[in-house]
Amino acid sequence: MSNDLQLSVTRDGVPDHASDTLVVRTAAQRQRAYRLRRKRAVIDAIGDEVTASRVTLLALLGQELAALDSGTVPTPLTEAKRHCVKRILTAIVTRYAIDLAD
């Protein structure tokens, strides 16, 4: 076996699948699965910013700001994107008790 293979186990030490067998995945497969989980987390966080993780909030904020900055967002959707950015920033400011009065 190469050094590139690892056993895929979740954070709580339980294998990914319901069966008792461990699945051997390559580094590329693990990375692909990680990217898919991150994408799903970002999609799930839309409208539920309060419970989203910090990493997910920052990824979502980056996507929304990039869309607004690119200028390719249709005019009717611009206000919706701005509202989404405001919700994300509000969640971050509230969660980390950031004082914007400075």
C-alpha positions as MATLAB code, in Angstrom:
seq = 'MSNDLQLSVTRDGVPDHASDTLVVRTAAQRQRAYRLRRKRAVIDAIGDEVTASRVTLLALLGQELAALDSGTVPTPLTEAKRHCVKRILTAIVTRYAIDLAD';
ca = [
       0.000    0.000    0.000;
       1.254    3.470   -0.727;
       1.479    6.268    1.835;
      -1.327    7.977   -0.109;
      -4.001    5.627    1.254;
      -5.686    6.090    4.614;
      -8.664    4.613    6.352;
     -11.682    6.882    6.185;
     -13.064    7.419    9.683;
     -15.390   10.152   10.935;
     -14.481   12.504   13.782;
     -16.169   10.330   16.392;
     -14.126    7.306   15.333;
     -16.989    5.548   13.580;
     -16.456    4.422    9.987;
     -18.215    6.440    7.247;
     -20.506    3.556    6.369;
     -22.977    1.712    8.557;
     -21.089   -1.541    8.069;
     -18.152   -2.495   10.247;
     -15.683   -2.453    7.364;
     -13.385    0.504    6.863;
     -13.162    2.071    3.415;
      -9.742    2.789    1.972;
      -9.657    6.068    0.052;
      -6.943    7.859   -1.846;
      -5.906   11.407   -1.012;
      -7.756   12.670   -4.101;
     -10.961   10.921   -3.030;
     -10.707   12.330    0.493;
     -10.107   15.829   -0.864;
     -13.067   15.532   -3.248;
     -15.314   14.377   -0.383;
     -14.082   17.272    1.778;
     -14.889   19.815   -0.963;
     -18.370   18.335   -1.400;
     -19.028   18.540    2.347;
     -17.898   22.191    2.385;
     -20.139   23.039   -0.599;
     -23.119   21.357    1.070;
     -22.438   23.191    4.326;
     -22.378   26.540    2.509;
     -25.628   25.760    0.700;
     -27.272   24.643    3.948;
     -26.101   27.822    5.718;
     -28.018   30.126    3.388;
     -30.835   31.521    5.499;
     -29.505   29.792    8.624;
     -26.408   31.885    9.259;
     -26.814   31.864   13.046;
     -26.009   28.159   13.396;
     -23.425   27.919   10.601;
     -19.768   27.317   11.417;
     -17.241   30.133   11.176;
     -15.550   28.548    8.165;
     -18.890   28.156    6.404;
     -19.861   31.775    7.120;
     -16.567   33.036    5.741;
     -16.895   30.876    2.616;
     -20.442   32.100    2.051;
     -19.415   35.712    2.637;
     -16.584   35.324    0.152;
     -18.906   33.911   -2.503;
     -21.491   36.655   -2.072;
     -18.921   39.468   -2.077;
     -17.195   38.003   -5.135;
     -20.523   37.868   -6.958;
     -21.260   41.490   -6.082;
     -17.734   42.592   -6.978;
     -17.760   40.856  -10.347;
     -20.638   42.981  -11.579;
     -22.212   40.009  -13.336;
     -25.135   39.757  -10.915;
     -28.392   40.784  -12.618;
     -29.827   44.004  -11.202;
     -32.868   42.323   -9.601;
     -30.577   39.938   -7.675;
     -28.138   42.594   -6.473;
     -30.341   43.612   -3.550;
     -30.814   39.966   -2.559;
     -27.030   39.431   -2.566;
     -26.551   42.557   -0.434;
     -29.172   41.350    2.030;
     -27.401   37.987    2.268;
     -24.078   39.738    2.969;
     -25.765   41.800    5.713;
     -27.175   38.644    7.341;
     -23.772   36.951    7.278;
     -21.998   39.991    8.705;
     -24.661   40.360   11.392;
     -24.160   36.719   12.397;
     -20.378   37.185   12.591;
     -20.587   40.486   14.510;
     -23.105   39.038   16.967;
     -21.302   35.743   17.495;
     -17.915   37.309   18.174;
     -19.221   40.439   19.959;
     -17.418   42.748   17.553;
     -17.772   46.421   18.460;
     -18.106   48.464   15.274;
     -18.138   51.787   17.134;
     -14.370   52.288   16.782;
];
